[in-house]
Amino acid sequence: MTPDQELESGRLMACAQQGDLRSYDALLQLLARDARGFVGRRVGWTDWVEDVVQDALLTVHRARHTYDPARPFAPWFYTIVNSRLVDALRARKRLSIREVADGDALDRQPAPAVDGGRHEVREQLARAVAKLPRVQREVVSLLKYDDMSVRDVAQRLGMSEAAVKTTAHRGYKILRRTVGGIAGEDGRFD
């Protein structure tokens, strides 16, 4: 973030704290780009960079009242982004420790049912979706069952598009853990 961008970000945040939604929208767009670059330069352009960016933006949203306009903006912002990056790295490390790298163990897994099993899969998936927390259940249902766009879901539920994406992503993660063994070969639930 250049010094001019830092001043602009601080100004936009101060306006957003006063309820200026246009300033807040402009701020989030600027911060998303900067966070993406910050994370990408540190870990490479992996498929989970966007997850870290979304988590950072949600944290900025929740903590926006803590920003003091009399202080520099960049240290406050980059502390948040770095914290979310560290959290993501720790989570990935925990996952990699538990992942099975043994191909033989994977081969010993029972093959999914081919013909009559599709109905059972749909029932298991429907039960798993029903057990999701209310907001995740609504977001996943609207996106997948009602085939709505992220923008439409955000407007309908009064959420930001970033919040819809993050909520959906977290719901999908729960579904993968819950019914992951019944997903198709590509790992998707159709």
N, C-alpha and C positions, 0 to 999 in steps of 0.2 A: 504494500500500500504506500503510495507516494505521500509526501507531506500534504499536498493539496487534497488528495483523496481522503486522508485522515481528517482534515478539517471539515470537508464536505460530509463525511460519515458522521462526525460528531454533531454537526449542525442538523443533519437529517434525523439523527436519533433524538436530539433535543426537541425537534418539532414533533416527532412521533410520540414522545412522552407527553406532549400537550394534546394529542389526539388527532394529529394531521395524518390521515390515512395515505395520502399521495406520497408524502415524505417517507412514510414507513415502507410502502411498496418499493419506492426507489432505493431505499436503504437495503432492503432484503435482496434486491437484484444485484446491487453492488457487492454485498457481503457474500452472496452465493458464489459469484465469480472469484472473489478473493479467497474464499475458503477452499474452493475447488483447486485453485493453483497452489495454495499452501499445502494441502494434503497430497496432491498429486506429485509435487516436487519432493516430498518426503518418502512416499511409499510407492511411487510409480502410478501409472494410470490403470489401476486395478478395477475390477467390476464393483467393488464395495466402496469406492471413493464417494460416490453419490450418497450412500447411506450415512457416511460420516458428515458430509455437508448438511444433509437434512437434519441430523441430530444436532449439529451445531446451531443451525437456524432456529430449531425449536427451543434450544437452550437460550439463545439470544432473546427469543420472544418471551420466554418465561422470566428471564432475568433483566429485561429491559429497564425495569424500575430501579435497578441497582446502579445503572450507569450515572456517573456524576458529570454533567456537561462541562464543569470547570476543569476536568482532568482529561488527559489524552485518550482518544478513543481506541487506537490500535492495540495498546497493551491489554485493555479490557477484552477486546474482541478476540485477539489471537490466543489469549489464555483460555477462553472458552473453546476455540477450535482445537487447540492442542490437547486440552482435556478430553474432548470427544474422540480425537485420534488415538490417544493413549488407551481409552476405554475400548475402542474397536480392536486395537492391536492385542490387548489382553484377552478379549473375547475370542479372537481368532486363534490365539495361542492355546486357550483352553479347549477349543474345538479340535485343533490339530492333535492335541494329546489324546483325545478320545476317539478320533477317527480310525477306522480300520484300514490299514494299508495292505493287508493280507488278501490277495486275490483268491486264494483257496477258501478263505472264510466267506467271501462273497459268493463263491460258487456253491457253497453248502446251503445257502439260503433257499427256501422253497420257491419254486417258480410260481408267479401269480396265475390265478385261474384265467383261462382265455375266453371261453364262451359265456357261460352263465355267470361268471364272476363280475361282469361289468355292472350288473344291477346291484350286486352286493357292494361294490366299490362306491357307487353313487350313494347308497344308503349310509355307508360308513362316513363318507365325506359330508353328507348332510347332517349327520349326528355331530360330527366334529365341528362343523360351522356353527351349529346351534349352541355348542358349549363355549364358543369364543366370548370374550367380554362384549358387552352391548355395542359399543362404538365400532370395534373391529368387526363384529358380526354384521352390522349395518353396512359398513364400507365394503367389505368383501361381497356381501350379497348384492349390493347395488352395482358393483363393478362387474362381477362374474355372472350372477343370475339374471340381473336386469340389463346387463350389457351397457351400462351408462359410462360416460367419459369421466375422467378425473375432475374436470371442470364442473360438470353437471352434479356430481356427487358433492363436491365442495360447496356449491351454491345451495343444494338441497339440505345439507346438514349444517350449514353455517360455519364451515371450516375453510382454512386456506388449502390450496392445491397441494402444497408441501406437506401439510398435516395429513391429508387424505393418502398421499403416497406412502408416508411413513407408517401410518396406521395399517394400511393394506399390507405393506411389507412385513410388519410385525405379525399380522394375522396369518399371512402365508407361512412364516417361519413356524408358528405354532402348529398349523395344519401339517406341515412337512414332518414335524416331530411326532405329531399324533398319529397320522395316517401315512407317513412317508413310504412305508412298504407297499402301499397299494397304488402308488402313482405309476403312470405309464413309463415306458423306457426312457423317455426324454425328461422324466422327473416332473412333468406337468400334470395337472388335474384337469381333464377335459369334461 
